[in-house]
Amino acid sequence: MAINSLTFLYFFLPAALIIFNLAPKKFKSAVLAAISAAFVLFSEPELFPVFSLDVLLQYGISEAMFRSSEKPKTKRILLIFAIAFNAAAIIAFSIRNQLTGGFAPFAAMVISFTSIGYFVDVYKGEAEYIRSFADFTVFTAFFGKLSRGPLVRTASIKKLPEGDKFSLSETGSGLYLFIRGLAKYVILAVPLVDIHERLVAANADEISVMGAWLDMIVFSMMIFFDLSGFCDMARGLGRCFGMELPKNFYFPFQSPSVGDFLDRFNMTVTGFFRHYIYNVLRNDRNSKPQFIVNTVLICMLCGIWFGIKMNYIFWGLYIAAFIIIEEFFLKKLLANIPHILARAYTFAVTMFSMTIFSAEEIGSIVPTFKAMFGAGAQIITNEVSYIISQNMFVLLTGAFFLISAFSIFIRFLSKKAPALYSAFAVFESAVLLTLITAMLL
């Protein structure tokens, strides 16, 4: 049972909401922890023992650190052990993802990153220890964020005022956000995967300028709608269960600079590494060499988040190179040229970056780069033309929702005409739910 399945949508989620809202206030955290455990049990039964032991061990380290508050050396040893253990788990599960064909963190990896941040924060006194096992489980392993994030810190997860009692408005807005996230994945990301695979096959036979560019645009849309869709689902589920999780994507492909792209793309992961790596290494002098080293390190880690593979590391280095160039040479130019030109520059750079990100073999990057520049390739092939004609609706819809026009309209409607917004949200949810159900059957 996956979070994007009909079983979850029509059986698990309604049952979880009923049980959670009927539970007395003092048992809600325990109930939500049990729901999260049940989700892992039904989704990845072979991982359930690992999940259980992982959470228990993390909690045990937290308690040991709390009880060692008056013993700095012991506390420091426990912190080092916690970081080393979680780093080893991240590496192990990254290898697992590669062997199983996955590209995004699941369960234990998300728990490990969250736990590292928590242990560092409590060690430095920037966060309070979570003494309740149920609260600790919900913080580290809330089922909504196990698939793709967002990555939360103790300071970035907020409890809603209505979290201890049923709120029709919060539950409704949460379900609306969840359905929209699920629609991103089912209606857009899944068809785009098929289009991407067909374009890869077509380009393998005869690569063209249009084929190379279209494949990278389709791949970028596929990644965006997959990751942001799952994160929207997580945020929607969090709201249903009384939590406000942070945003993780904000239309990165309409950024005016590559630095801004990194800030908008996988925001919680970038923020995590900035806080725990960049800010720690930064000093008062803020020298150019230090900026370069820190930027390269952060971007490489943002790539490694997706897996320990050379193309993800190269992707991080590529993004870092353009951020450094912008900082030292292009900052004034990008600030002064028309916004649309800055966006066009960033879009082109990030499309080239997806050539690196999507590469199964490093050797395939150069031919794609050449084709995108028009070197030795025809403009378009018959196969690419056929793929475009067959999938025009999905491509145009994906391109439209890759930008923020619809989101701006929704925000405007919610502020200026709340009643109309509510009616529109109900109508949109019904239409999307019908389409999702039809496509998942």
C-alpha positions, 0 to 999 in steps of 0.5 A: 500500500503506497501513499498514492494508491486507492487502498490508501486513499479510500481505506487507510486514510479515512480509517486513520482520520476517524481513529485519530479524531475519536482518540482523547487529546492525551492519546493523539500522539500515541495514536498518530505514532501507531498510524505511522507504524501501521503505514510502514507495516502495510507499505514495506513489511520487510522494512518494518523491523528496521523501521521499528528498531531505528526509531527505538534506537534514535529515541534511546540515544536521545534519552541517553543524551538528555540524562548525560546533560551534566556529563559533556564528554559522554554527551559528545560521544553520544552525539558522534555515535548518533551522527556516525550511525545515521550517516552509515544508514543513509549510505546503506539505504542509498545503495539499497535504492540504487539496487532496487531502482529507487531514486528518492529516500524512503523511511529510514533515510528520512528518519536518519536525516531528521534525527541528525538535525535533531541531535545536533540541535539538542546538543547545542541547546537550540531545541528541547529534548522530546521526552515522549516516545510517541511525540518523538516517533511522530516528529521523526517518522510521521507517515506522510513525509516518509516517501519524499519529505519534506525534511523537517527540523524541530524549528520547522514543524508547527502544531496547529491550534486546532491540532488537539480537536477536530477542525473541519476547515483544517481537515478540509484544507488538508485533504484539498492539498493532499488531493492536489499533490496526488493529482500532480503525481498521478495525472502528470508525473506518471504519464510524463515517465512514459513520455520520457522513456519513449523519448529516451528510446527515440533519441537512442536511435537518432538524437535531434535538437528537439528530441534532446531539449524535449526530453530534458524538459519532460524529465524536469517536469516529471521530477518536479511533479513527482517530488512536489506532489509527494511533498504536497501530499505530506503537507496535506496529511500533516494538516489533517493530523494537526501539523503544519509541515514546511513547503519544499518546492516553489516553482524552481524552473521560473527562477531568475538565477541558479542560486535562486533555483537551488533555494526553490528546489527541494527547499527543506533539504537545501535549508538543512545543509545550509544550516548544519554545514554552511553556517557552521563552516562560515566565519566572520571574514566570509572570504571568497575561497570559503564561499566557493568551498561551502557552495561546492559542498552544499550543492554536492550534498544536495545531489547526494540526497538523491543517491550516492551516484556520480551523476548526482555528484556532478549535478551538484558540482555543475549547479555550484559552478554557476552559483559561484559564477553568478556571485562573482561575475553575473550578480549585477547583470542578472539584477539589471536585465529584464526579468524574463531574460534572467528566467530564460538564462536560468531555465536553459542552465537548469535544463542542461543540468537535468542532462547530468541528473538523468544520465544512466551513464556518464558517457551519455551526457556529452552527445545530449549536450551536443544535440541541445546545441545543435551540433551534428543533429537534425532539428526534429525526427518523425518519432519525436514529432509523433510523441509530441502529437500524441501527448500534446495535452499532457505536455501543455498541462505540465508546462502550465503548472510548472509555473506559478500562474494558477497558484497565484490565481488560487491565492488571489481567489482565497483572499478576495472571494473566500466563498467562491474559493471554497466552492471552487476547491470543492469542485476541483477536488471532486474533478481531480478525485474522479480523474485520479480514481479512473487512472489508478483503477 
